[in-house]
Amino acid sequence: MSLDAAVREAARSTPDAVAVRDADGPVTYAELDRRSRALAEELAARGVGRGDRVVLWAPKSADLVAATQAVLRAGAVYVPVHGDAPAARVRALAEDCSAAAVVASDGRVPALAGLPAPAGVLPLGLARGPVRGTALPAPAGDGDPAYILYTSGSTGRPKGVTVSHGAALAFVGWAAAEVGARPDDVFANHASFGFDLSVLDLYAAFRAGASVFLVAEDRAHDPHALVDLLRRERISVWYSVPSVLTAMVRRGGLTEHPAPERLRAVLFAGEPFPVRYVRELAAWTGARLLNLYGPTETNVCAFHEVRAADLERDRPAPIGRAACGDLLEVLRDDGAAAGPGEVGELVVAGPTLMLGYWGHPPLDGPHRTGDLVRVLPDGLLDYVGRRDSMLKVRGHRIEPHEVEAVLESHPGVARAAVVCAGSGLEAALTAFLVPAPGGAGALSVRRHLVERLPPGMVPDLIRFVDELPRNANGKIDRAGLTAAAEQMTNGEAP
């Protein structure tokens, strides 16, 4: 079975049902199917076939959804690039994956002139063209690649996570069943198509014959606009990173009015969610609150539904237990399995694993996530942090997420991010804090830390900011904060 089968099936069974809504209005399954077919025929006519890579570069729209389906129908692999990405990045990724073609919004086609793609650069508007009924390649199989998502690499070069149809379907099937997806649902698609959260939004909706509302990139970080669309579009399933939900609570007035009756599930993933805002959500809505966990290499491999006991913790909710049929193992540094209370690296095996990184050997065996987790007495897993984010300050190994969790347990701190500036004896741990209503003083915060952490983990510098900077996926921009901290330690104004 291929990932694009759900749209084709819905177009046959419920052609007049709304598949996608964007700023231009609703698009039915029949129309989405027609646009996908038209562009798929154009791709095939230009020689794009099974296994070829096609880069997609356009703002989110129903036509861009059609483009993802068109690429899959041609038996090819879609490579989504954020709509705001510069042309230079598009060129770099297209060359890295040896793209056969690029589909770009009509006005961007000239910016890619001379790109070495055999099938050329196609305008997205071709999705509005006629369906000629020409033959398409045979559908891809479970083991064939469906899409490539580029993520930041530890070497400084992006890595192309290559996901098969079977791996994507294993996750989508689990997700649709877990949230009880049904035809009358409206999923909110907040994430860009180049971020793995979007896979649930789009394909769980299509699997159920439901509809998905596309949140435009230019509204994605406007908390008032997000709260408004949550109500106006009658969203029933919301999925985003915690930073976005936090902004909706703090600055968008999300919890100041009764929760929409149609809201059934609020899902979050990608970073720890401060428990104070989970408490606010739980008090505001009866919707299920689900913490999903997983690196891009596995999409989601663990999940936890927030319970009353979780709201009494100082730390974010656990990441829980295995999902999607995956197998989880926690290994200590000595290679032995971690027991209750112990911390180790999470290792994942199972059906949602990627094929590998594009241009590198296929994945052979389980995936070492680089994430550190703690095994709780009841077998649930607590996220501790990443091996590669472990800081070393004057000989002390420090996991910043652990310090951040203590900071966010202070009643006067809304959000926290901890980075390290400098090296050796000059290294300084710096905490950037967003104050909660009523504010907090640095002395009070420092006293709170000293009472809960060993001396080596207490930040040297504390700076209050209005907001924490975020990257295109809505996660905290730690590189930007580190640069600001470097300026502070050098006596410069950040």
N, C-alpha and C positions, 0 to 999 in steps of 0.2 A: 504494500500500500504506500502511496506517496502523500506528502504533506498537503498537496493541493487538492486532494480528492474531496475534502469537506465542502469547499465552495462549489465544486461541480455537482455534488450530491444535493446540496441545499438549493441550487439553481433548478434542479429537476423537481424536487419535492415541494419547495415553498418559494417559487420564483418571485413572488411579489413582496416577500418579507424584506425588511430593511437589513442590509448587511453592514453598511458603513454610513456614518454621519460625519461630515466635516463642515467647514465654514460655508461651503456651497450648498449644504442641505443633504438629504438622504439619498442613498444609492441602494437599489434593491439587489438581491442575489442574482436575478436574471441579468441586470445591467452590469454588475461586477463581473459576471461570467463572460458577458459579451466583450467587455473591454479587455479582459485577460486573454481571451481567445484572439482578438484582433492583434494585440501586441506580440503574442506568442507566434502567430503566423509570420509576422514581420521578422522576428528574430530568426525563426527557422529558415526563412527565405534568404537571409544573409549568411547562412551557414552555421548558426549557433546550434549546438547539439548537446548530446549527453555528456555531462561532466564539465562543460565549458563554464567559465566564470563570467558573470555579468555584473558590473558595478552599477549601483543605483544611487543617484545624487540629485535629490530634489526635496523641497519641504514636504512634510507629511500631508497627504491628501488621499482621496479615494483612488485617484489615478496611480499613486505610488503603491497602494495596496494591490491594485490590478497588475502593476509591474512585477511585484514579488511573485504573484501567481503565474504570470506569463512566463517568467524565467523558469519556474518549476515545470510548467507544462511543456516547455521546449526541452525538458530533460536536463536543464542546466542548473547552475548554482548561483544564487544571488548573494551579492556582497554589498550590504547597505552602508552608506556613508552619511554621517549627520548632515542635515540640510544646511547648516551654517558653516560647514567645513570649507576651507579655502581650496581653490582649484589645485594648488600645489600638492595638497594632501591627497586629493582624488587621484591625481596622476601617480603619486608615489604608491598608493595602494593598488591601483590598476596594474602598474608595472610589477609590483611584488607578486601578485597572484596571476600574472600573465593573462589578464582579462581578454576575452574574445570581443567584448562590446561594453559600452557604457550607455546607460539610459539616464538622461539628465533632463531637468525642466527646460522647456524650449529656449528660454533666454540664456541658459548657461552653456549651450552646445558650443558656441564659438570659443569659450574659454578653454576648451579641451582640444583645439585644433592641433593636428599633428600627433595625437596620442597613438602609440603603436598598438591599436586594437584591430584585428583583422576584419571584424564586422562593423567597425566604425562606432561613432557616437550618435545614438538615436534620440530624437526628441520625445519626451514623455507623452506629448500630444498624440502620438501614433496610437495610443490606447483608445482614442476616440474615433479611429478610422473604421473602415468596413471590415466585416468578417467574410472572407472569401471561401472558407470551407476547405482550404488546402490541408493536406495531411500533416500531422505533427509526429515527432518521434514517439516511440513507445514510452510509457511512464517509467520513471526511475524506480528502483527497488529500495528496500529497506536499508541496504548497506551503502547506497549511493549518497554522496554529499548533497545536502539541501541548501545550506547557507554557510557563509564564513563571516564571523564577527571579529573584527580587529580590536584587540585590547592592548593596553600599555604593557610593554615588555620590560623586564629587569635590565636588559641590555641597552635600553633607550630607544629601541626600534619596536614598532607595533608587531604583535603576533596575531596571526590569523587562526582563530579557533574554528576548526572545520567540523560541522555537525551533520550527521546523517539523517535521512528521513526517519529511520527507525528510532534513533535516539530522541529526536524531536517529538515523535508521536508517542513514545513511552512517557515523556513528561506531560504532553498535552492531554493524553488520556487520563493520567492520574489527576491532573489539575482540574479538568472538567468534572470528574467524578467527585473530587474532594469538595468543590464549591457547589456541587449540585447544579451545574450549568443547565439552563433550560431556554426554550425559544423566546420567552418574554423578557429575558435578561438584557440589560444594557451594560456592557463592559466599558470602562474608561481606559483608553490607551494614553497614558501619560508619557511613557518612555519613548525615546527615539527608536527607530527600527534597527539601529546599530547596537542597541542595548538589549541584553537577553530578556529583560522583563517584558518586552513587547511580544515575545513569543506566546506567553500565556494570554495576554489581552486579545490578540488577533485569533489565534488558532483554537483556543478553548471556546471562544464565541462562535467561530465558524463550525466547530464540531457539533454545537448544540443548535445551530441555525438561529443563533441570537444576533444581536447587533453590537457594534463597537463604535464608540465616539472617539474621534481623533483629537487630542488636545494639541493645538498648534504650538510649534516651538517657541513662538514669541509670547505665548501666554503661559508657558510651562512653569515659570517661576513667579507668577503673579498670584499671590495667595487669595486675594479677593476674587479674581476671575475664576480661579479653580473652585472656590466655594460656591460661586454663582452657578457654574456649569454643573457641579455635582447635583444641585437642586433642579436647575432648569432642564437638564437632559435626563432626569430621572434615572441616574446611575444606580445600578444594583450591585455591581462588583467593582471595587476600586483597588488598584494596585500601583504602588509607587515606592520610592525610597523614603525612609523615615524623615529625612530633612524636609521633604515637601509637605508631609503631613504635619510636621512640627510647625512649619511656617503657616499652614492653614489654620492651625489652632491658635498660635500666638498672634498672628497679624491679619489673618483672614476672617476672624470671627466665626470659625466653623462651629464651635460648641455654644455659641450665644443664642442659637435658635434650636427648636426641636429637630431631632434627626429625621431625615426623610424616611418614610415608611418603607420605600422600595429598597433601601440600602440593606443588603443581606450579608455582605462580606467585605471587610477591609483587610487587604493583604499588604505586607511590607517586607522589603528585602534589601540587601545591598550594604547595610551598615547597622550598627547597634541603634536601637530606638530608646531614648531616655524614658525610664519607667514613669516619670511624672506625666508625660503626654499620653502614654498608654492608659494610665489611670483616667485621664480626662476623656479619652475616647470611650473607654469602658463605661464611664458614668453617663456619657452622652447618648450612646447608641446600644441597642440590643444586637447589632450585627456581630457576626463572628469576627474575631481579630486573629489573624493568622500570621505568624512569623515564619517566612520562608528563607531558607539558607541554601547557598550553593555558589561556587565559582562559575564563571562562564563556561569552563570546560565540562561542567556537568549540568548546567542550568540549575534546577533545584534538586538537591539530594537529601534534604532533611527539612522538617517543618514542625511547628508547635502551635497549637491553639492556646491562646492566652487564657489562663485560669485565674480564679480569685487569689490563689496563693501567690501567683506571679506578681500581683499588684502590691504585695507587701514587701517585696524585695527592694534592695537598694540598687541592684544591677538590672540591666535589661532582661527581658524574658529569654528563657533558654531557646536554643535553635532546635531542640527536641530530638526526634528520632528519625530513622531513615524513611525516605519517601520514594515513590516511583519504582519500587522494587530494587533499589540500589542497596548495596552492602557497605556499611561503614565500619572502619576499624580505627582505633586511636592508639598510636604507637609512641612510647616514650623514646628518649634519645638513645637508649640502649637497644632499641628494637623490640622490646617486650610490650605486650598489651597493657595499656594503662588501666588501673583499677579505680574504684570509687575515690573521688577526691584528688586524683592525679591528673596532670596535664600532659598532653601529647599532641602529635601532629595527626590531623584527620586524613585518612586515606580512603578513597572511594572506588568501588568497583560496581559494575551493573549496567543496565540497559541505557541509561541516559548519557554515558560517557562519550565525549567527542571522539572523532576518528584520529585526531592529532592536530598539530599546528601545520598550517599550510607551508609547504617547502621543506618540511622536516620529516623524519621517519614516522610512520604510523605509531599511535600509542600502543604499547605492548605491555599489558598488565594493568593493575590498578593505578589510579592517579593520586599522587601525593599533592595535596592541596596547598601546603605551606601555611595552613591555618592551624592555630593552636586552640584546642578545646579542653574543657575539664569534664570528666565523667562525674555526674552527680549520683548520690546514693540510689535514686530510683531508676538509674540507667539513662536518664536524659542527658543531653550534652549542652554545656554552657560555652559560648564563644568567648575566648580569651583575647585573641589577637592574631597577628601574622608573624611568622618567623622573620620575614624580610622587613617588617616595620619595628622590630625589636630595637630599642635604642640603648646605647651604652654611654652612660654619663659618669665620668670619673670612676670607672671600674664597675659600676652597677648596671646590670641588665634590667631594662625597664620596658614593659609593654604599655604603650600609651593609652590603649583602650581601658586598661585597668585603672589608671589615674583619672581618665575622663569619667568613668562610671562613678568614682568617689566624688569628683567635682560636681557632677550633675545630681548627686543626692543632696547637695546643699540647697536649701529652699530659695536662696537668692540667685541661683545659677540656672539659666534655661538650657543653654548648650555649651559644650566645651570641646576644645581641640588642643592636644598637647603635641608639641614638636621639639626637636633638639636643634640648637644652633651652635656652631663652633665645633671644635674637636679637642681631644686630649684634656688637659687641665682647664682649658678655656670653654669646654662644652657647657652649655646652659640649657636646662629644661624650661621651656616657655609654655605657659597656658594662656590660650585666648578664650575669653569667656563672654557669652551673651547673657546679660543680667535678666532675671525673671522680674515680673512686675513688683515694684517695691524696692528693687535693687539689692545689691550686696556690696560690702566693702572688702577690699583686699585683705585686711587684717582678719575679718571674720572667716573668709574663705581659707586663709592660711591656717588658722586655728583648727578649722574643720579637717583639713588635710593632715595636720600634725597628729591629730587624735586617731587617725584611721590608717595612716601609711607609715612605712619606715622612712627615716630621714632622707635616704638616697632617692626616694620616689617623689618627694615634695618639690614642685616646680620652683626654679630660682626666680623666674619672672612671671608676673600675672598682668595681663592686659585685658581690659574690658573693651568690647567692640559692639557695634550695633547689630551686625550679622557676621556669620562665618562665610567666607567666599566659597562658592561651589563651582564644580566643573560642569561640562555639558550634560552629564548624566545625573546631575543633582547631588552628587556626593561632595563631601568637604574637599576643597582644594588644598591639600596638605603641602604641596610643593610651594604654592603661593604663600602660605603661612610660614613655612620654613624660611623663605626669602625675607619676609617681613621681620621674622625673629632675628635673622642674621644682621639686618640693619639696626635693630634695637641693641643688640650686643655690641655693635660697632659705634654706638652713640649717634646713629643717624635716625632721622624721622622716617618711619615706614610709609 
